[in-house]
Protein backbone atom coordinates (compact mmCIF):
# COMPACT_ATOMS: atom_id res chain seq x y z
CA UNK A 1 0.00 0.00 0.00
CA UNK A 2 2.79 2.21 0.84
CA UNK A 3 4.30 1.42 -2.41
CA UNK A 4 1.09 1.99 -4.31
CA UNK A 5 0.69 5.25 -2.46
CA UNK A 6 4.14 6.25 -3.52
CA UNK A 7 3.42 5.22 -7.02
CA UNK A 8 0.16 7.14 -6.97
CA UNK A 9 1.99 10.05 -5.43
CA UNK A 10 4.66 9.75 -8.05
CA UNK A 11 1.99 9.76 -10.77
CA UNK A 12 0.28 12.74 -9.17
CA UNK A 13 3.61 14.50 -8.87
CA UNK A 14 4.31 13.62 -12.47
CA UNK A 15 0.90 14.91 -13.53
CA UNK A 16 1.41 17.96 -11.31
CA UNK A 17 4.79 18.49 -12.90
CA UNK A 18 3.26 18.06 -16.34
CA UNK A 19 0.42 20.39 -15.42
CA UNK A 20 2.85 22.82 -13.85
CA UNK A 21 5.09 22.57 -16.85
CA UNK A 22 2.09 23.05 -19.14
CA UNK A 23 0.89 25.93 -17.00
CA UNK A 24 4.37 27.47 -16.95
CA UNK A 25 4.59 26.91 -20.66
CA UNK A 26 1.13 28.50 -21.22
CA UNK A 27 2.01 31.32 -18.89
CA UNK A 28 5.34 31.74 -20.71
CA UNK A 29 3.53 31.73 -24.01
CA UNK A 30 0.95 34.19 -22.66
CA UNK A 31 3.76 36.36 -21.28
CA UNK A 32 5.57 36.06 -24.56
CA UNK A 33 2.38 37.10 -26.38
CA UNK A 34 1.94 39.99 -23.95
CA UNK A 35 5.59 40.94 -24.40
CA UNK A 36 5.22 40.69 -28.12
CA UNK A 37 2.00 42.73 -28.02
CA UNK A 38 3.69 45.25 -25.69
CA UNK A 39 6.78 45.29 -27.91
CA UNK A 40 4.60 45.72 -31.01
CA UNK A 41 2.65 48.45 -29.24
CA UNK A 42 5.90 50.12 -28.10
CA UNK A 43 7.35 49.60 -31.58
CA UNK A 44 4.26 51.20 -33.13
CA UNK A 45 4.40 54.03 -30.58
CA UNK A 46 8.12 54.51 -31.31
CA UNK A 47 7.48 54.37 -35.04
CA UNK A 48 4.69 56.94 -34.64
CA UNK A 49 6.98 59.12 -32.51
CA UNK A 50 9.82 58.72 -34.99
CA UNK A 51 7.46 59.46 -37.86
CA UNK A 52 6.13 62.55 -36.08
CA UNK A 53 9.67 63.60 -35.18
CA UNK A 54 10.79 62.97 -38.78
CA UNK A 55 7.88 65.06 -40.07
CA UNK A 56 8.74 67.87 -37.61
CA UNK A 57 12.36 67.69 -38.80
CA UNK A 58 11.20 67.84 -42.40
CA UNK A 59 8.97 70.81 -41.58
CA UNK A 60 11.83 72.50 -39.74
CA UNK A 61 14.15 71.79 -42.68
CA UNK A 62 11.58 73.24 -45.08
CA UNK A 63 11.21 76.34 -42.92
CA UNK A 64 14.98 76.63 -42.57
CA UNK A 65 15.36 76.12 -46.32
CA UNK A 66 12.79 78.87 -47.01
CA UNK A 67 14.53 81.21 -44.57
CA UNK A 68 17.90 80.36 -46.12
CA UNK A 69 16.53 80.93 -49.63
CA UNK A 70 15.04 84.24 -48.51
CA UNK A 71 18.32 85.27 -46.92
CA UNK A 72 20.18 84.18 -50.05
CA UNK A 73 17.80 86.21 -52.23
CA UNK A 74 18.28 89.22 -49.98
CA UNK A 75 22.06 88.72 -49.97
CA UNK A 76 22.09 88.32 -53.77
CA UNK A 77 19.90 91.40 -54.17
CA UNK A 78 22.16 93.39 -51.84
CA UNK A 79 25.28 92.11 -53.60
CA UNK A 80 23.72 92.89 -56.98
CA UNK A 81 22.91 96.41 -55.79
CA UNK A 82 26.45 96.85 -54.46
CA UNK A 83 27.87 95.60 -57.76
CA UNK A 84 25.60 97.95 -59.68
CA UNK A 85 26.66 100.87 -57.52
CA UNK A 86 30.32 99.93 -57.91
CA UNK A 87 29.85 99.52 -61.65
CA UNK A 88 28.07 102.89 -61.89
CA UNK A 89 30.89 104.49 -59.90
CA UNK A 90 33.48 102.90 -62.18
CA UNK A 91 31.53 103.95 -65.27
CA UNK A 92 31.19 107.50 -63.96
CA UNK A 93 34.91 107.59 -63.18
CA UNK A 94 35.74 106.18 -66.62
CA UNK A 95 33.41 108.71 -68.27
CA UNK A 96 35.12 111.50 -66.34
CA UNK A 97 38.55 110.21 -67.35
CA UNK A 98 37.42 109.86 -70.97
CA UNK A 99 35.92 113.35 -70.88
CA UNK A 100 39.13 114.80 -69.44
CA UNK A 101 41.25 112.87 -71.95
CA UNK A 102 38.99 114.02 -74.78
CA UNK A 103 39.14 117.63 -73.59
CA UNK A 104 42.93 117.40 -73.31
CA UNK A 105 43.13 115.85 -76.79
CA UNK A 106 40.84 118.54 -78.20
CA UNK A 107 42.89 121.25 -76.49
CA UNK A 108 46.12 119.74 -77.81
CA UNK A 109 44.57 119.42 -81.26
CA UNK A 110 43.44 123.06 -81.09
CA UNK A 111 46.95 124.10 -80.10
CA UNK A 112 48.39 122.06 -82.96
CA UNK A 113 45.83 123.52 -85.35
CA UNK A 114 46.53 127.02 -84.04
CA UNK A 115 50.26 126.48 -84.45
CA UNK A 116 49.74 124.98 -87.90
CA UNK A 117 47.46 127.87 -88.91
CA UNK A 118 49.92 130.44 -87.53
CA UNK A 119 52.75 128.69 -89.36
CA UNK A 120 50.68 128.53 -92.55
CA UNK A 121 49.68 132.20 -92.18
CA UNK A 122 53.34 133.16 -91.59
CA UNK A 123 54.45 131.11 -94.57
CA UNK A 124 51.69 132.63 -96.67
CA UNK A 125 52.65 136.14 -95.47
CA UNK A 126 56.31 135.44 -96.28
CA UNK A 127 55.26 134.06 -99.64
CA UNK A 128 53.07 137.10 -100.25
CA UNK A 129 55.86 139.41 -99.15
CA UNK A 130 58.28 137.57 -101.41
CA UNK A 131 55.77 137.68 -104.28
CA UNK A 132 55.06 141.34 -103.49
CA UNK A 133 58.77 142.04 -103.37
CA UNK A 134 59.29 140.24 -106.67
CA UNK A 135 56.31 142.07 -108.10
CA UNK A 136 57.69 145.36 -106.79
CA UNK A 137 61.07 144.56 -108.29
CA UNK A 138 59.37 143.60 -111.53
CA UNK A 139 57.31 146.78 -111.37
CA UNK A 140 60.42 148.82 -110.53
CA UNK A 141 62.19 147.23 -113.47
CA UNK A 142 59.21 147.96 -115.71
CA UNK A 143 59.06 151.50 -114.38
CA UNK A 144 62.78 151.89 -114.93
CA UNK A 145 62.37 150.54 -118.45
CA UNK A 146 59.45 152.90 -118.99
CA UNK A 147 61.56 155.79 -117.59
CA UNK A 148 64.41 154.75 -119.79
CA UNK A 149 62.11 154.54 -122.80
CA UNK A 150 60.45 157.82 -121.80
CA UNK A 151 63.83 159.40 -121.22
CA UNK A 152 64.99 158.17 -124.58
CA UNK A 153 61.78 159.36 -126.19
CA UNK A 154 62.19 162.77 -124.49
CA UNK A 155 65.80 162.91 -125.54
CA UNK A 156 64.82 161.85 -129.03
CA UNK A 157 62.06 164.46 -129.05
CA UNK A 158 64.47 167.05 -127.69
CA UNK A 159 66.99 166.14 -130.32
CA UNK A 160 64.39 166.37 -132.97
CA UNK A 161 63.22 169.69 -131.54
CA UNK A 162 66.76 170.91 -131.37
CA UNK A 163 67.35 169.70 -134.83
CA UNK A 164 64.19 171.46 -135.95
CA UNK A 165 65.22 174.53 -133.96
CA UNK A 166 68.66 174.36 -135.43
CA UNK A 167 67.17 173.88 -138.85
CA UNK A 168 64.89 176.84 -138.23
CA UNK A 169 67.73 178.87 -136.90
CA UNK A 170 69.82 177.86 -139.95
CA UNK A 171 66.87 178.68 -142.20
CA UNK A 172 66.38 181.96 -140.42
CA UNK A 173 70.07 182.73 -140.73
CA UNK A 174 70.00 181.89 -144.33
CA UNK A 175 66.98 184.03 -144.87
CA UNK A 176 68.62 186.71 -142.81
CA UNK A 177 71.76 186.49 -145.03
CA UNK A 178 69.89 186.62 -148.13
C-alpha positions in Angstrom: 0.0 0.0 0.0 2.8 2.2 0.8 4.3 1.4 -2.4 1.1 2.0 -4.3 0.7 5.3 -2.5 4.1 6.2 -3.5 3.4 5.2 -7.0 0.2 7.1 -7.0 2.0 10.0 -5.4 4.7 9.8 -8.1 2.0 9.8 -10.8 0.3 12.7 -9.2 3.6 14.5 -8.9 4.3 13.6 -12.5 0.9 14.9 -13.5 1.4 18.0 -11.3 4.8 18.5 -12.9 3.3 18.1 -16.3 0.4 20.4 -15.4 2.8 22.8 -13.9 5.1 22.6 -16.8 2.1 23.1 -19.1 0.9 25.9 -17.0 4.4 27.5 -17.0 4.6 26.9 -20.7 1.1 28.5 -21.2 2.0 31.3 -18.9 5.3 31.7 -20.7 3.5 31.7 -24.0 1.0 34.2 -22.7 3.8 36.4 -21.3 5.6 36.1 -24.6 2.4 37.1 -26.4 1.9 40.0 -24.0 5.6 40.9 -24.4 5.2 40.7 -28.1 2.0 42.7 -28.0 3.7 45.2 -25.7 6.8 45.3 -27.9 4.6 45.7 -31.0 2.6 48.4 -29.2 5.9 50.1 -28.1 7.3 49.6 -31.6 4.3 51.2 -33.1 4.4 54.0 -30.6 8.1 54.5 -31.3 7.5 54.4 -35.0 4.7 56.9 -34.6 7.0 59.1 -32.5 9.8 58.7 -35.0 7.5 59.5 -37.9 6.1 62.6 -36.1 9.7 63.6 -35.2 10.8 63.0 -38.8 7.9 65.1 -40.1 8.7 67.9 -37.6 12.4 67.7 -38.8 11.2 67.8 -42.4 9.0 70.8 -41.6 11.8 72.5 -39.7 14.1 71.8 -42.7 11.6 73.2 -45.1 11.2 76.3 -42.9 15.0 76.6 -42.6 15.4 76.1 -46.3 12.8 78.9 -47.0 14.5 81.2 -44.6 17.9 80.4 -46.1 16.5 80.9 -49.6 15.0 84.2 -48.5 18.3 85.3 -46.9 20.2 84.2 -50.1 17.8 86.2 -52.2 18.3 89.2 -50.0 22.1 88.7 -50.0 22.1 88.3 -53.8 19.9 91.4 -54.2 22.2 93.4 -51.8 25.3 92.1 -53.6 23.7 92.9 -57.0 22.9 96.4 -55.8 26.4 96.8 -54.5 27.9 95.6 -57.8 25.6 97.9 -59.7 26.7 100.9 -57.5 30.3 99.9 -57.9 29.8 99.5 -61.7 28.1 102.9 -61.9 30.9 104.5 -59.9 33.5 102.9 -62.2 31.5 104.0 -65.3 31.2 107.5 -64.0 34.9 107.6 -63.2 35.7 106.2 -66.6 33.4 108.7 -68.3 35.1 111.5 -66.3 38.6 110.2 -67.4 37.4 109.9 -71.0 35.9 113.3 -70.9 39.1 114.8 -69.4 41.2 112.9 -71.9 39.0 114.0 -74.8 39.1 117.6 -73.6 42.9 117.4 -73.3 43.1 115.9 -76.8 40.8 118.5 -78.2 42.9 121.2 -76.5 46.1 119.7 -77.8 44.6 119.4 -81.3 43.4 123.1 -81.1 47.0 124.1 -80.1 48.4 122.1 -83.0 45.8 123.5 -85.4 46.5 127.0 -84.0 50.3 126.5 -84.4 49.7 125.0 -87.9 47.5 127.9 -88.9 49.9 130.4 -87.5 52.7 128.7 -89.4 50.7 128.5 -92.6 49.7 132.2 -92.2 53.3 133.2 -91.6 54.5 131.1 -94.6 51.7 132.6 -96.7 52.7 136.1 -95.5 56.3 135.4 -96.3 55.3 134.1 -99.6 53.1 137.1 -100.3 55.9 139.4 -99.2 58.3 137.6 -101.4 55.8 137.7 -104.3 55.1 141.3 -103.5 58.8 142.0 -103.4 59.3 140.2 -106.7 56.3 142.1 -108.1 57.7 145.4 -106.8 61.1 144.6 -108.3 59.4 143.6 -111.5 57.3 146.8 -111.4 60.4 148.8 -110.5 62.2 147.2 -113.5 59.2 148.0 -115.7 59.1 151.5 -114.4 62.8 151.9 -114.9 62.4 150.5 -118.5 59.4 152.9 -119.0 61.6 155.8 -117.6 64.4 154.8 -119.8 62.1 154.5 -122.8 60.4 157.8 -121.8 63.8 159.4 -121.2 65.0 158.2 -124.6 61.8 159.4 -126.2 62.2 162.8 -124.5 65.8 162.9 -125.5 64.8 161.9 -129.0 62.1 164.5 -129.0 64.5 167.0 -127.7 67.0 166.1 -130.3 64.4 166.4 -133.0 63.2 169.7 -131.5 66.8 170.9 -131.4 67.3 169.7 -134.8 64.2 171.5 -135.9 65.2 174.5 -134.0 68.7 174.4 -135.4 67.2 173.9 -138.9 64.9 176.8 -138.2 67.7 178.9 -136.9 69.8 177.9 -139.9 66.9 178.7 -142.2 66.4 182.0 -140.4 70.1 182.7 -140.7 70.0 181.9 -144.3 67.0 184.0 -144.9 68.6 186.7 -142.8 71.8 186.5 -145.0 69.9 186.6 -148.1 
